[in-house]
Amino acid sequence: MQALPHKYRTTSSAVSGPGAVTLTSPGLPDLAIDAPAEFDGPGDKWSPETLLTGAVADCFVLTFRAVAAASKLEWRAVRCDVEATLERVDNVTRFSRFDLRVALTVPAGTDEARAQRIIEKSERSCMVTNSLVGERHLQAVIEQA
């Protein structure tokens, strides 16, 4: 890892009237972004809300990979489904809760309690969720294959 601090740059731009917003970042493909259906958008593009929810899921999986490697945990597959709750809290619309449902497949004979501890450490170490104020709830299912 490079020394901290790290800086990340994005640009969002749009033209007058309805239509997608273009999100860019150096060296990455552009993304077409629009309001979700819940905010009267078309619901057929990534939105700020789905991007944030996706960032929580992606950060968990990438952090899990690193923690599992450092812990020498053998695993076959991991999946993280995230449901984020957006609501009015103290007269402010914000994400109040992130429910992470993790499914981990490990080889037969794996110590499931150890795998659970590694999942929990990964959730606690995720820099995206550590930067958010909403409650976090983790539920994990470990399968041996």
N, C-alpha and C positions, 0 to 999 in steps of 0.2 A: 504494500500500500504506500502511496505517496504521503509525504508529510502533510499534516493539516496546517492551516485551513484549506479546504477545497472550495472552489467556486464553480457554479454551474450557471450557464446563460441560456435564456430562451427569449424569443420575441413572439408576441401575438399581434396580428394585424388583421384588419377587416376593411371593407368598403361600406359606404353608407347603404342602409336598407337591410332587408333580411338576407340571410345566407351564412355560409360557414366562415368561421374565423380560421386563419392559418397560423399554426404554431410551428415555429422553427427553432432549431438549435444547431450550432456549427457541427458539421460532420454527420448529421442525422437526417433521415427522411422527414419531410414536412408531414404534419398531421392536420386533417380537416376536423375542426371542433365546432360543436353547436350546442345549444341549450338542450337539456334532456326533455323528454315528454312531460315530466312533472312540472317543468317551468314553461310549458306551452311551446317547446321546441319540437323539431321533427322526430327526435328520438332515434335517429338512424346513424348517428356519429358519436364518437367519443365526446364526452362533456367534461368540464372541470370536476364534476362530482365522480364520474366513472374513472377519470384519470387518477384522482386521489385514492379511490378505493383500490384501483389496480396497483398503485404504488405501494400500498400496504401489503397486498398479496405478494407482489414481486420482491419487495424488500425482505419479507419473511423467508421466501424460498432461497434467495441469494444468501441471506444470513445463515439459514440452515445448512446450505452447502458448505460454507466456511467453517461453521462450528462442528459439523459432522466430520469434516476432513481433519480438523485439529484434534478431534476426539477419537479419530480412527474408527468411526462407526460405519459399518458397511450398510448400505441401503440400496433399494432397487428403484423406488419412485416416491415422489412426494407431491402432494397437491394441497394448495391453500385456497379455500373459498372464503371470501370476505363479504359480509353484509354490513354496510355502513348506514347508520341512522342519522338523518338530517332532520332537525326540528328547531322550534323556537325555545330558547333557554334564556331567561332574564332579558327578554325583548331583543335577542340577537339570534338570527338564524345561523346555526352551526352544526357541525357533526358532533353528536353527543356520545356515540357508541360505535365501536368496531368489533364485530363478532368474527373471529377467525376460526374456521373449521379446517383442521389439518388432517390429511390422510397420509400415512407413511407406510410403505411396504418395505420390510426388511427380510433378510434371509432367515430360514428356519433356524431356531436355536438362539436367536438374538435375545439379549436381556431387555425385555420390554420396559422395565422400570428405568434402565439407563437411557433407552431411546426416548422415553417420555421426558426425562431430565434435559436431554439435549434439545428437544422440541421447545421446552419451556425456556431454556437459556437463549435459544434463537429468538423467541418472541421478545424477551426482555432486552436483547441486544440490537434489535432492529432500529436503525436510526430514524426511519420515517415515523414509525409509531411513537418513538420517544419524543418526537417533535410535535405531536398532536395533543390536544387537551381532552379529547373524548375518551370515555372509559374503554378499556380493552378487555375482551373476554376470549379465552382460548379453550378450544375443545379439540382433543386429538384422538384419533383412532389409529392403532398400530396393527398391521396385518403381517403375518409371517408367510413367506412364499418360498 
